[in-house]
Amino acid sequence: MTPSLSLRKLGPPPPPSSAVTHRVMVSNRGRDTKLELEFRRAVRHAGMRGYRTNYRIDRTRVDIAFPARRVAILVHGCFWHHCPQCNLPLPKTHRGFWAKKFALNQSRDEKVRRNLRAGGWTLLEFWEHEIRENLARCVRRVESASDFSR
């Protein structure tokens, strides 16, 4: 992020560069994504019950939460949260908008981390590539953090 970048507001999205881009962007979902559904299905299949989806904790919503165990789970898309490992390039058009968008997303993610941990929650974050590469390992991390062996 460049120092001159104001992180107050993003402003209106730029016009799509093509009809295809428009269709792709309109079809993006903020919750119940295919990745989240796949992850939840695996968690449920592993016998972990009692979770809530899009659960509100203070002023934050987490993708999955085990309220009784105070475990919150965030599933990050590598593009939208600008995964440091994947290091995807900025889109070629409207680069300023996207740089600001990713900076705002990362800033919000950091604030969410601080708030959840300060509230006594165990936070697990999973990147899209982690879930796709090894779903079983991700589920074991949830199982371990949630102490489902009791």
Secondary structure by P-SEA (a helix, b strand, c coil): ccccccccccccccccccaaaaaaaaaccccccaaaaaaaaaaaaaccccccccccccccccccccccccbbbbbbcccccccccccccccccaaaaaaaaaaaaaaaaaaaaaaaaaaccbbbbbcaaaaaacaaaaaaaaaaaacccc
